[in-house]
Amino acid sequence: MLSNNPKFYRALQWIMFAPLLVPICLVVGAIEGIQKMAGTVIQQINAESVS
């Protein structure tokens, strides 16, 4: 019954790979946030130095 159920295999894949995907997503999101923050800080420094 379960051997021919594609939903079961999809759920099993999520259960197996979620512990790997969640930390990777958190790290990638943190890196993107740091890059945006650094860009904003650089723009503010440049704007303050000009005026």
C-alpha positions in Angstrom: 0.0 0.0 0.0 2.7 2.5 1.0 5.2 1.3 -1.6 3.2 2.7 -4.5 2.2 6.0 -2.8 4.2 8.9 -4.3 3.0 11.2 -1.5 4.7 8.9 1.1 8.0 9.1 -0.7 7.8 12.9 -1.0 7.1 13.2 2.7 9.9 10.9 3.4 12.3 13.0 1.3 11.3 16.2 3.2 11.8 14.4 6.5 15.2 13.2 5.5 16.5 16.4 3.8 14.9 19.1 6.0 17.6 18.9 8.7 20.1 19.7 5.9 18.1 22.3 4.1 17.1 24.5 7.0 20.6 25.3 8.3 21.7 26.0 4.7 18.8 28.4 4.1 19.5 30.1 7.4 23.2 30.6 6.5 22.4 31.8 3.0 19.8 34.3 4.4 22.3 35.6 7.0 24.9 36.1 4.3 22.5 38.0 2.1 21.4 40.2 5.1 25.0 41.0 5.9 25.7 42.0 2.3 22.7 44.3 2.2 23.6 45.8 5.5 27.2 46.4 4.4 26.0 48.0 1.2 23.7 50.3 3.1 26.4 51.3 5.6 28.8 52.1 2.7 26.2 54.2 1.0 25.6 56.1 4.2 29.3 56.7 4.7 29.7 57.9 1.2 26.7 60.2 1.5 28.0 61.7 4.8 31.5 62.2 3.5 30.2 64.2 0.4 28.0 66.6 2.4 
